[in-house]
Amino acid sequence: MNIARFAVCIRNEAYEASLELRKLYEVLEDEDASRHGQVRVIDESGEDYLYPEEYFALVRLPAETEKAVVEAA
């Protein structure tokens, strides 16, 4: 099982329908996107899309919390 990474949305200009401020989003690994200053997250549509990195603050959850969040999805 891959270890999930998470980020909190801190900006959503031009993406108000897709991103909620202060909400926790799952981040998918995408090295190409990262090289271009973007991050791939599963947004409100339930699909993964690219967004500007500066719209998110990456967070590290305690293992037990991360497991609970992943299992709840």
Distance bins in CASP14 RR format, pairs under 12 A and 6 or more apart:
PFRMAT RR
TARGET T0000
AUTHOR 0000-0000-0000
RMODE 2
METHOD distances of the structure
MODEL  1
1 66 0 0 0 0 0 1 0 0 0 0 0
1 67 0 0 0 0 1 0 0 0 0 0 0
1 70 0 0 0 0 1 0 0 0 0 0 0
1 71 0 0 0 0 0 1 0 0 0 0 0
2 26 0 0 0 0 0 1 0 0 0 0 0
2 27 0 0 0 0 0 1 0 0 0 0 0
2 28 0 0 0 0 1 0 0 0 0 0 0
2 29 1 0 0 1 0 0 0 0 0 0 0
2 66 0 0 0 0 0 1 0 0 0 0 0
2 70 0 0 0 0 1 0 0 0 0 0 0
3 26 0 0 0 0 0 1 0 0 0 0 0
3 27 0 0 0 0 0 1 0 0 0 0 0
3 28 0 0 0 0 0 1 0 0 0 0 0
3 29 0 0 0 0 1 0 0 0 0 0 0
3 60 0 0 0 0 0 1 0 0 0 0 0
3 61 0 0 0 0 0 1 0 0 0 0 0
3 63 0 0 0 0 1 0 0 0 0 0 0
3 66 1 0 0 1 0 0 0 0 0 0 0
3 67 0 0 0 0 0 1 0 0 0 0 0
3 69 0 0 0 0 0 1 0 0 0 0 0
3 70 0 0 0 0 1 0 0 0 0 0 0
4 24 0 0 0 0 0 1 0 0 0 0 0
4 25 0 0 0 0 0 1 0 0 0 0 0
4 26 1 0 1 0 0 0 0 0 0 0 0
4 27 1 0 0 1 0 0 0 0 0 0 0
4 28 0 0 0 0 1 0 0 0 0 0 0
4 29 0 0 0 0 1 0 0 0 0 0 0
4 41 0 0 0 0 0 1 0 0 0 0 0
4 42 0 0 0 0 0 1 0 0 0 0 0
4 58 0 0 0 0 0 1 0 0 0 0 0
4 59 0 0 0 0 0 1 0 0 0 0 0
4 60 0 0 0 0 0 1 0 0 0 0 0
4 61 0 0 0 0 1 0 0 0 0 0 0
4 63 0 0 0 0 0 1 0 0 0 0 0
4 65 0 0 0 0 0 1 0 0 0 0 0
4 66 1 0 0 1 0 0 0 0 0 0 0
4 67 0 0 0 0 1 0 0 0 0 0 0
4 68 0 0 0 0 0 1 0 0 0 0 0
4 69 1 0 0 1 0 0 0 0 0 0 0
4 70 1 0 1 0 0 0 0 0 0 0 0
4 71 0 0 0 0 0 1 0 0 0 0 0
4 72 0 0 0 0 0 1 0 0 0 0 0
4 73 0 0 0 0 1 0 0 0 0 0 0
5 24 0 0 0 0 0 1 0 0 0 0 0
5 25 0 0 0 0 1 0 0 0 0 0 0
5 26 1 0 0 1 0 0 0 0 0 0 0
5 27 1 0 1 0 0 0 0 0 0 0 0
5 28 0 0 0 0 1 0 0 0 0 0 0
5 29 1 0 0 1 0 0 0 0 0 0 0
5 30 0 0 0 0 0 1 0 0 0 0 0
5 34 0 0 0 0 0 1 0 0 0 0 0
5 39 0 0 0 0 1 0 0 0 0 0 0
5 40 0 0 0 0 0 1 0 0 0 0 0
5 41 0 0 0 0 1 0 0 0 0 0 0
5 42 0 0 0 0 0 1 0 0 0 0 0
5 56 0 0 0 0 0 1 0 0 0 0 0
5 57 0 0 0 0 0 1 0 0 0 0 0
5 58 1 0 0 1 0 0 0 0 0 0 0
5 59 0 0 0 0 1 0 0 0 0 0 0
5 60 0 0 0 0 1 0 0 0 0 0 0
5 61 0 0 0 0 1 0 0 0 0 0 0
5 66 0 0 0 0 1 0 0 0 0 0 0
5 69 0 0 0 0 0 1 0 0 0 0 0
5 70 0 0 0 0 0 1 0 0 0 0 0
6 23 0 0 0 0 0 1 0 0 0 0 0
6 24 1 0 1 0 0 0 0 0 0 0 0
6 25 1 0 0 1 0 0 0 0 0 0 0
6 26 1 0 0 1 0 0 0 0 0 0 0
6 27 1 0 0 1 0 0 0 0 0 0 0
6 28 0 0 0 0 0 1 0 0 0 0 0
6 39 0 0 0 0 0 1 0 0 0 0 0
6 41 0 0 0 0 1 0 0 0 0 0 0
6 42 0 0 0 0 0 1 0 0 0 0 0
6 56 0 0 0 0 1 0 0 0 0 0 0
6 57 0 0 0 0 1 0 0 0 0 0 0
6 58 1 0 0 1 0 0 0 0 0 0 0
6 59 1 0 1 0 0 0 0 0 0 0 0
6 60 0 0 0 0 1 0 0 0 0 0 0
6 61 1 0 0 1 0 0 0 0 0 0 0
6 62 0 0 0 0 0 1 0 0 0 0 0
6 65 0 0 0 0 1 0 0 0 0 0 0
6 66 1 0 0 1 0 0 0 0 0 0 0
6 68 0 0 0 0 0 1 0 0 0 0 0
6 69 1 0 0 1 0 0 0 0 0 0 0
6 70 0 0 0 0 1 0 0 0 0 0 0
6 73 0 0 0 0 0 1 0 0 0 0 0
7 19 0 0 0 0 0 1 0 0 0 0 0
7 22 0 0 0 0 0 1 0 0 0 0 0
7 23 0 0 0 0 1 0 0 0 0 0 0
7 24 1 0 0 1 0 0 0 0 0 0 0
7 25 1 0 1 0 0 0 0 0 0 0 0
7 26 0 0 0 0 1 0 0 0 0 0 0
7 27 1 0 1 0 0 0 0 0 0 0 0
7 28 0 0 0 0 0 1 0 0 0 0 0
7 39 1 0 0 1 0 0 0 0 0 0 0
7 40 0 0 0 0 0 1 0 0 0 0 0
7 41 1 0 0 1 0 0 0 0 0 0 0
7 42 0 0 0 0 0 1 0 0 0 0 0
7 43 0 0 0 0 0 1 0 0 0 0 0
7 51 0 0 0 0 1 0 0 0 0 0 0
7 52 0 0 0 0 0 1 0 0 0 0 0
7 53 0 0 0 0 1 0 0 0 0 0 0
7 54 0 0 0 0 0 1 0 0 0 0 0
7 55 0 0 0 0 1 0 0 0 0 0 0
7 56 1 1 0 0 0 0 0 0 0 0 0
7 57 1 0 0 1 0 0 0 0 0 0 0
7 58 1 0 1 0 0 0 0 0 0 0 0
7 59 1 0 0 1 0 0 0 0 0 0 0
7 60 0 0 0 0 0 1 0 0 0 0 0
7 61 0 0 0 0 0 1 0 0 0 0 0
8 19 0 0 0 0 0 1 0 0 0 0 0
8 20 0 0 0 0 0 1 0 0 0 0 0
8 21 0 0 0 0 1 0 0 0 0 0 0
8 22 1 0 0 1 0 0 0 0 0 0 0
8 23 1 0 0 1 0 0 0 0 0 0 0
8 24 1 0 1 0 0 0 0 0 0 0 0
8 25 1 0 0 1 0 0 0 0 0 0 0
8 26 0 0 0 0 0 1 0 0 0 0 0
8 27 0 0 0 0 0 1 0 0 0 0 0
8 39 0 0 0 0 0 1 0 0 0 0 0
8 41 0 0 0 0 0 1 0 0 0 0 0
8 55 0 0 0 0 1 0 0 0 0 0 0
8 56 1 0 0 1 0 0 0 0 0 0 0
8 57 1 0 1 0 0 0 0 0 0 0 0
8 58 0 0 0 0 1 0 0 0 0 0 0
8 59 1 0 1 0 0 0 0 0 0 0 0
8 60 0 0 0 0 0 1 0 0 0 0 0
8 61 0 0 0 0 0 1 0 0 0 0 0
9 15 0 0 0 0 1 0 0 0 0 0 0
9 16 0 0 0 0 0 1 0 0 0 0 0
9 18 0 0 0 0 1 0 0 0 0 0 0
9 19 1 0 1 0 0 0 0 0 0 0 0
9 20 1 0 0 1 0 0 0 0 0 0 0
9 21 1 0 1 0 0 0 0 0 0 0 0
9 22 1 0 0 1 0 0 0 0 0 0 0
9 23 1 0 1 0 0 0 0 0 0 0 0
9 24 0 0 0 0 1 0 0 0 0 0 0
9 25 1 0 0 1 0 0 0 0 0 0 0
9 26 0 0 0 0 0 1 0 0 0 0 0
9 27 0 0 0 0 0 1 0 0 0 0 0
9 39 0 0 0 0 0 1 0 0 0 0 0
9 41 0 0 0 0 1 0 0 0 0 0 0
9 42 0 0 0 0 0 1 0 0 0 0 0
9 43 0 0 0 0 1 0 0 0 0 0 0
9 44 0 0 0 0 0 1 0 0 0 0 0
9 51 0 0 0 0 1 0 0 0 0 0 0
9 52 0 0 0 0 0 1 0 0 0 0 0
9 53 0 0 0 0 0 1 0 0 0 0 0
9 54 0 0 0 0 0 1 0 0 0 0 0
9 55 1 0 0 1 0 0 0 0 0 0 0
9 56 1 0 1 0 0 0 0 0 0 0 0
9 57 0 0 0 0 1 0 0 0 0 0 0
9 58 0 0 0 0 0 1 0 0 0 0 0
9 59 0 0 0 0 0 1 0 0 0 0 0
10 19 0 0 0 0 1 0 0 0 0 0 0
10 20 0 0 0 0 0 1 0 0 0 0 0
10 21 1 0 0 1 0 0 0 0 0 0 0
10 22 1 0 0 1 0 0 0 0 0 0 0
10 23 0 0 0 0 0 1 0 0 0 0 0
10 24 0 0 0 0 0 1 0 0 0 0 0
10 25 0 0 0 0 0 1 0 0 0 0 0
10 39 0 0 0 0 0 1 0 0 0 0 0
10 51 0 0 0 0 0 1 0 0 0 0 0
10 52 0 0 0 0 0 1 0 0 0 0 0
10 53 0 0 0 0 0 1 0 0 0 0 0
10 54 0 0 0 0 1 0 0 0 0 0 0
10 55 1 0 0 1 0 0 0 0 0 0 0
10 56 1 0 0 1 0 0 0 0 0 0 0
10 57 1 0 1 0 0 0 0 0 0 0 0
10 58 0 0 0 0 0 1 0 0 0 0 0
10 59 0 0 0 0 0 1 0 0 0 0 0
11 19 0 0 0 0 1 0 0 0 0 0 0
11 20 0 0 0 0 0 1 0 0 0 0 0
11 21 1 0 0 1 0 0 0 0 0 0 0
11 22 0 0 0 0 0 1 0 0 0 0 0
11 39 0 0 0 0 0 1 0 0 0 0 0
11 51 0 0 0 0 1 0 0 0 0 0 0
11 52 1 0 0 1 0 0 0 0 0 0 0
11 53 0 0 0 0 0 1 0 0 0 0 0
11 54 1 0 0 1 0 0 0 0 0 0 0
11 55 1 0 1 0 0 0 0 0 0 0 0
11 56 0 0 0 0 1 0 0 0 0 0 0
11 57 0 0 0 0 1 0 0 0 0 0 0
12 18 1 0 0 1 0 0 0 0 0 0 0
12 19 1 0 1 0 0 0 0 0 0 0 0
12 20 1 0 0 1 0 0 0 0 0 0 0
12 21 1 0 1 0 0 0 0 0 0 0 0
12 22 0 0 0 0 1 0 0 0 0 0 0
12 23 0 0 0 0 1 0 0 0 0 0 0
12 25 0 0 0 0 0 1 0 0 0 0 0
12 41 0 0 0 0 0 1 0 0 0 0 0
12 43 0 0 0 0 1 0 0 0 0 0 0
12 44 0 0 0 0 0 1 0 0 0 0 0
12 51 0 0 0 0 1 0 0 0 0 0 0
12 52 0 0 0 0 0 1 0 0 0 0 0
12 54 0 0 0 0 0 1 0 0 0 0 0
12 55 1 0 0 1 0 0 0 0 0 0 0
12 56 0 0 0 0 1 0 0 0 0 0 0
13 19 0 0 0 0 1 0 0 0 0 0 0
13 21 0 0 0 0 0 1 0 0 0 0 0
13 51 0 0 0 0 0 1 0 0 0 0 0
13 52 0 0 0 0 1 0 0 0 0 0 0
13 54 0 0 0 0 0 1 0 0 0 0 0
13 55 0 0 0 0 1 0 0 0 0 0 0
14 51 0 0 0 0 1 0 0 0 0 0 0
14 52 0 0 0 0 1 0 0 0 0 0 0
14 55 0 0 0 0 1 0 0 0 0 0 0
15 21 0 0 0 0 0 1 0 0 0 0 0
15 23 0 0 0 0 0 1 0 0 0 0 0
15 25 0 0 0 0 0 1 0 0 0 0 0
15 41 0 0 0 0 0 1 0 0 0 0 0
15 43 1 0 0 1 0 0 0 0 0 0 0
15 44 0 0 0 0 1 0 0 0 0 0 0
15 45 0 0 0 0 0 1 0 0 0 0 0
15 49 0 0 0 0 1 0 0 0 0 0 0
15 50 0 0 0 0 0 1 0 0 0 0 0
15 51 1 0 0 1 0 0 0 0 0 0 0
15 52 0 0 0 0 1 0 0 0 0 0 0
15 55 1 0 0 1 0 0 0 0 0 0 0
15 56 0 0 0 0 0 1 0 0 0 0 0
16 43 0 0 0 0 0 1 0 0 0 0 0
16 44 0 0 0 0 1 0 0 0 0 0 0
16 55 0 0 0 0 0 1 0 0 0 0 0
17 43 0 0 0 0 1 0 0 0 0 0 0
17 44 1 0 0 1 0 0 0 0 0 0 0
17 45 0 0 0 0 1 0 0 0 0 0 0
17 49 0 0 0 0 0 1 0 0 0 0 0
18 25 0 0 0 0 0 1 0 0 0 0 0
18 41 0 0 0 0 1 0 0 0 0 0 0
18 42 0 0 0 0 0 1 0 0 0 0 0
18 43 1 0 1 0 0 0 0 0 0 0 0
18 44 1 0 1 0 0 0 0 0 0 0 0
18 45 1 0 0 1 0 0 0 0 0 0 0
18 46 0 0 0 0 1 0 0 0 0 0 0
18 47 0 0 0 0 1 0 0 0 0 0 0
18 48 0 0 0 0 0 1 0 0 0 0 0
18 49 1 0 0 1 0 0 0 0 0 0 0
18 50 0 0 0 0 0 1 0 0 0 0 0
18 51 1 0 0 1 0 0 0 0 0 0 0
18 55 0 0 0 0 0 1 0 0 0 0 0
19 25 1 0 0 1 0 0 0 0 0 0 0
19 39 0 0 0 0 0 1 0 0 0 0 0
19 41 0 0 0 0 1 0 0 0 0 0 0
19 42 0 0 0 0 0 1 0 0 0 0 0
19 43 1 0 0 1 0 0 0 0 0 0 0
19 44 1 0 0 1 0 0 0 0 0 0 0
19 45 0 0 0 0 0 1 0 0 0 0 0
19 46 0 0 0 0 0 1 0 0 0 0 0
19 49 0 0 0 0 1 0 0 0 0 0 0
19 50 0 0 0 0 0 1 0 0 0 0 0
19 51 1 0 0 1 0 0 0 0 0 0 0
19 52 0 0 0 0 0 1 0 0 0 0 0
19 55 1 0 0 1 0 0 0 0 0 0 0
19 56 0 0 0 0 1 0 0 0 0 0 0
20 41 0 0 0 0 0 1 0 0 0 0 0
20 43 0 0 0 0 1 0 0 0 0 0 0
20 44 1 0 0 1 0 0 0 0 0 0 0
20 55 0 0 0 0 0 1 0 0 0 0 0
20 56 0 0 0 0 0 1 0 0 0 0 0
21 44 0 0 0 0 0 1 0 0 0 0 0
21 55 0 0 0 0 1 0 0 0 0 0 0
21 56 0 0 0 0 0 1 0 0 0 0 0
21 57 0 0 0 0 0 1 0 0 0 0 0
22 56 0 0 0 0 0 1 0 0 0 0 0
22 57 0 0 0 0 0 1 0 0 0 0 0
22 59 0 0 0 0 0 1 0 0 0 0 0
23 41 0 0 0 0 0 1 0 0 0 0 0
23 42 0 0 0 0 0 1 0 0 0 0 0
23 43 0 0 0 0 1 0 0 0 0 0 0
23 44 0 0 0 0 1 0 0 0 0 0 0
23 55 0 0 0 0 0 1 0 0 0 0 0
23 56 0 0 0 0 0 1 0 0 0 0 0
23 57 0 0 0 0 0 1 0 0 0 0 0
23 59 0 0 0 0 0 1 0 0 0 0 0
24 41 0 0 0 0 1 0 0 0 0 0 0
24 42 0 0 0 0 0 1 0 0 0 0 0
24 56 0 0 0 0 1 0 0 0 0 0 0
24 57 0 0 0 0 0 1 0 0 0 0 0
24 58 0 0 0 0 0 1 0 0 0 0 0
24 59 1 0 0 1 0 0 0 0 0 0 0
24 60 0 0 0 0 0 1 0 0 0 0 0
24 61 0 0 0 0 1 0 0 0 0 0 0
24 65 0 0 0 0 0 1 0 0 0 0 0
24 66 0 0 0 0 0 1 0 0 0 0 0
24 68 0 0 0 0 0 1 0 0 0 0 0
24 69 1 0 0 1 0 0 0 0 0 0 0
24 70 0 0 0 0 0 1 0 0 0 0 0
24 72 0 0 0 0 0 1 0 0 0 0 0
24 73 0 0 0 0 0 1 0 0 0 0 0
25 39 0 0 0 0 1 0 0 0 0 0 0
25 40 0 0 0 0 1 0 0 0 0 0 0
25 41 1 0 1 0 0 0 0 0 0 0 0
25 42 1 0 0 1 0 0 0 0 0 0 0
25 43 1 0 0 1 0 0 0 0 0 0 0
25 44 0 0 0 0 1 0 0 0 0 0 0
25 45 0 0 0 0 0 1 0 0 0 0 0
25 46 0 0 0 0 0 1 0 0 0 0 0
25 48 0 0 0 0 1 0 0 0 0 0 0
25 49 0 0 0 0 0 1 0 0 0 0 0
25 51 0 0 0 0 1 0 0 0 0 0 0
25 55 0 0 0 0 1 0 0 0 0 0 0
25 56 1 0 0 1 0 0 0 0 0 0 0
25 57 0 0 0 0 0 1 0 0 0 0 0
25 58 0 0 0 0 0 1 0 0 0 0 0
25 59 0 0 0 0 1 0 0 0 0 0 0
25 69 0 0 0 0 0 1 0 0 0 0 0
25 73 0 0 0 0 0 1 0 0 0 0 0
26 39 0 0 0 0 0 1 0 0 0 0 0
26 40 0 0 0 0 1 0 0 0 0 0 0
26 41 1 0 0 1 0 0 0 0 0 0 0
26 42 1 0 1 0 0 0 0 0 0 0 0
26 43 0 0 0 0 1 0 0 0 0 0 0
26 46 0 0 0 0 1 0 0 0 0 0 0
26 47 0 0 0 0 0 1 0 0 0 0 0
26 48 0 0 0 0 1 0 0 0 0 0 0
26 56 0 0 0 0 0 1 0 0 0 0 0
26 58 0 0 0 0 0 1 0 0 0 0 0
26 59 0 0 0 0 0 1 0 0 0 0 0
26 61 0 0 0 0 0 1 0 0 0 0 0
26 66 0 0 0 0 0 1 0 0 0 0 0
26 69 0 0 0 0 1 0 0 0 0 0 0
26 70 1 0 0 1 0 0 0 0 0 0 0
26 72 0 0 0 0 0 1 0 0 0 0 0
26 73 1 0 0 1 0 0 0 0 0 0 0
27 33 0 0 0 0 0 1 0 0 0 0 0
27 34 0 0 0 0 0 1 0 0 0 0 0
27 38 0 0 0 0 0 1 0 0 0 0 0
27 39 1 0 1 0 0 0 0 0 0 0 0
27 40 1 0 0 1 0 0 0 0 0 0 0
27 41 1 0 1 0 0 0 0 0 0 0 0
27 42 0 0 0 0 1 0 0 0 0 0 0
27 43 0 0 0 0 0 1 0 0 0 0 0
27 48 0 0 0 0 1 0 0 0 0 0 0
27 49 0 0 0 0 0 1 0 0 0 0 0
27 50 0 0 0 0 0 1 0 0 0 0 0
27 51 0 0 0 0 0 1 0 0 0 0 0
27 53 0 0 0 0 0 1 0 0 0 0 0
27 55 0 0 0 0 0 1 0 0 0 0 0
27 56 1 0 0 1 0 0 0 0 0 0 0
27 57 0 0 0 0 0 1 0 0 0 0 0
27 58 1 0 0 1 0 0 0 0 0 0 0
27 59 0 0 0 0 1 0 0 0 0 0 0
27 60 0 0 0 0 0 1 0 0 0 0 0
27 61 0 0 0 0 0 1 0 0 0 0 0
27 66 0 0 0 0 0 1 0 0 0 0 0
28 34 0 0 0 0 0 1 0 0 0 0 0
28 38 0 0 0 0 0 1 0 0 0 0 0
28 39 0 0 0 0 1 0 0 0 0 0 0
28 40 1 0 1 0 0 0 0 0 0 0 0
28 41 1 0 0 1 0 0 0 0 0 0 0
28 42 1 0 0 1 0 0 0 0 0 0 0
28 43 0 0 0 0 0 1 0 0 0 0 0
28 46 0 0 0 0 0 1 0 0 0 0 0
28 47 0 0 0 0 0 1 0 0 0 0 0
28 48 1 0 1 0 0 0 0 0 0 0 0
28 49 0 0 0 0 1 0 0 0 0 0 0
28 50 0 0 0 0 1 0 0 0 0 0 0
28 51 0 0 0 0 0 1 0 0 0 0 0
29 39 0 0 0 0 1 0 0 0 0 0 0
29 40 1 0 0 1 0 0 0 0 0 0 0
29 41 0 0 0 0 0 1 0 0 0 0 0
29 48 0 0 0 0 0 1 0 0 0 0 0
30 36 0 0 0 0 1 0 0 0 0 0 0
30 37 0 0 0 0 0 1 0 0 0 0 0
30 38 1 0 0 1 0 0 0 0 0 0 0
30 39 1 0 0 1 0 0 0 0 0 0 0
30 40 1 0 1 0 0 0 0 0 0 0 0
30 41 0 0 0 0 1 0 0 0 0 0 0
30 42 0 0 0 0 0 1 0 0 0 0 0
30 48 0 0 0 0 1 0 0 0 0 0 0
30 49 0 0 0 0 0 1 0 0 0 0 0
30 50 1 0 0 1 0 0 0 0 0 0 0
30 51 0 0 0 0 0 1 0 0 0 0 0
30 53 0 0 0 0 0 1 0 0 0 0 0
31 37 0 0 0 0 0 1 0 0 0 0 0
31 38 0 0 0 0 0 1 0 0 0 0 0
31 39 0 0 0 0 0 1 0 0 0 0 0
31 40 0 0 0 0 0 1 0 0 0 0 0
32 38 0 0 0 0 1 0 0 0 0 0 0
32 39 0 0 0 0 0 1 0 0 0 0 0
32 40 0 0 0 0 1 0 0 0 0 0 0
32 50 0 0 0 0 1 0 0 0 0 0 0
33 39 1 0 0 1 0 0 0 0 0 0 0
33 40 1 0 1 0 0 0 0 0 0 0 0
33 41 0 0 0 0 0 1 0 0 0 0 0
33 48 0 0 0 0 0 1 0 0 0 0 0
33 49 0 0 0 0 0 1 0 0 0 0 0
33 50 1 0 1 0 0 0 0 0 0 0 0
33 51 0 0 0 0 1 0 0 0 0 0 0
33 52 0 0 0 0 0 1 0 0 0 0 0
33 53 0 0 0 0 1 0 0 0 0 0 0
34 40 0 0 0 0 1 0 0 0 0 0 0
34 50 0 0 0 0 0 1 0 0 0 0 0
34 52 0 0 0 0 0 1 0 0 0 0 0
34 53 1 0 0 1 0 0 0 0 0 0 0
34 56 0 0 0 0 0 1 0 0 0 0 0
34 58 0 0 0 0 0 1 0 0 0 0 0
35 50 0 0 0 0 0 1 0 0 0 0 0
35 53 0 0 0 0 0 1 0 0 0 0 0
36 50 0 0 0 0 1 0 0 0 0 0 0
36 51 0 0 0 0 0 1 0 0 0 0 0
36 52 0 0 0 0 1 0 0 0 0 0 0
36 53 0 0 0 0 1 0 0 0 0 0 0
37 50 0 0 0 0 1 0 0 0 0 0 0
37 51 0 0 0 0 1 0 0 0 0 0 0
37 52 1 0 0 1 0 0 0 0 0 0 0
37 53 1 0 1 0 0 0 0 0 0 0 0
37 54 0 0 0 0 1 0 0 0 0 0 0
37 55 0 0 0 0 0 1 0 0 0 0 0
37 56 0 0 0 0 0 1 0 0 0 0 0
38 48 0 0 0 0 0 1 0 0 0 0 0
38 49 0 0 0 0 1 0 0 0 0 0 0
38 50 1 0 1 0 0 0 0 0 0 0 0
38 51 1 0 0 1 0 0 0 0 0 0 0
38 52 1 0 0 1 0 0 0 0 0 0 0
38 53 1 0 0 1 0 0 0 0 0 0 0
38 54 0 0 0 0 1 0 0 0 0 0 0
38 55 0 0 0 0 1 0 0 0 0 0 0
38 56 0 0 0 0 0 1 0 0 0 0 0
39 48 0 0 0 0 0 1 0 0 0 0 0
39 49 0 0 0 0 1 0 0 0 0 0 0
39 50 1 0 0 1 0 0 0 0 0 0 0
39 51 1 0 1 0 0 0 0 0 0 0 0
39 52 1 0 0 1 0 0 0 0 0 0 0
39 53 1 0 1 0 0 0 0 0 0 0 0
39 54 0 0 0 0 1 0 0 0 0 0 0
39 55 1 0 0 1 0 0 0 0 0 0 0
39 56 1 0 1 0 0 0 0 0 0 0 0
39 57 0 0 0 0 0 1 0 0 0 0 0
39 58 0 0 0 0 1 0 0 0 0 0 0
40 47 0 0 0 0 0 1 0 0 0 0 0
40 48 1 0 1 0 0 0 0 0 0 0 0
40 49 1 0 0 1 0 0 0 0 0 0 0
40 50 1 0 1 0 0 0 0 0 0 0 0
40 51 1 0 0 1 0 0 0 0 0 0 0
40 52 0 0 0 0 0 1 0 0 0 0 0
40 53 0 0 0 0 0 1 0 0 0 0 0
40 56 0 0 0 0 0 1 0 0 0 0 0
41 47 0 0 0 0 1 0 0 0 0 0 0
41 48 1 0 0 1 0 0 0 0 0 0 0
41 49 1 0 0 1 0 0 0 0 0 0 0
41 50 0 0 0 0 1 0 0 0 0 0 0
41 51 1 0 0 1 0 0 0 0 0 0 0
41 52 0 0 0 0 0 1 0 0 0 0 0
41 53 0 0 0 0 0 1 0 0 0 0 0
41 55 0 0 0 0 1 0 0 0 0 0 0
41 56 1 0 0 1 0 0 0 0 0 0 0
41 58 0 0 0 0 0 1 0 0 0 0 0
42 48 1 0 1 0 0 0 0 0 0 0 0
42 49 0 0 0 0 1 0 0 0 0 0 0
42 50 0 0 0 0 0 1 0 0 0 0 0
42 51 0 0 0 0 0 1 0 0 0 0 0
42 69 0 0 0 0 0 1 0 0 0 0 0
42 70 0 0 0 0 0 1 0 0 0 0 0
42 73 0 0 0 0 1 0 0 0 0 0 0
43 49 1 0 1 0 0 0 0 0 0 0 0
43 50 0 0 0 0 1 0 0 0 0 0 0
43 51 1 0 0 1 0 0 0 0 0 0 0
43 55 0 0 0 0 0 1 0 0 0 0 0
43 56 0 0 0 0 0 1 0 0 0 0 0
44 51 0 0 0 0 0 1 0 0 0 0 0
46 73 0 0 0 0 1 0 0 0 0 0 0
49 55 0 0 0 0 0 1 0 0 0 0 0
50 56 0 0 0 0 0 1 0 0 0 0 0
59 65 0 0 0 0 0 1 0 0 0 0 0
59 66 0 0 0 0 1 0 0 0 0 0 0
59 69 0 0 0 0 0 1 0 0 0 0 0
60 66 0 0 0 0 1 0 0 0 0 0 0
61 67 0 0 0 0 1 0 0 0 0 0 0
61 68 0 0 0 0 1 0 0 0 0 0 0
61 69 1 0 0 1 0 0 0 0 0 0 0
61 70 0 0 0 0 1 0 0 0 0 0 0
62 68 0 0 0 0 1 0 0 0 0 0 0
62 69 0 0 0 0 0 1 0 0 0 0 0
63 69 0 0 0 0 0 1 0 0 0 0 0
63 70 0 0 0 0 0 1 0 0 0 0 0
64 70 0 0 0 0 0 1 0 0 0 0 0
64 71 0 0 0 0 0 1 0 0 0 0 0
65 71 0 0 0 0 0 1 0 0 0 0 0
65 72 0 0 0 0 0 1 0 0 0 0 0
66 72 0 0 0 0 0 1 0 0 0 0 0
66 73 0 0 0 0 0 1 0 0 0 0 0
67 73 0 0 0 0 0 1 0 0 0 0 0
END
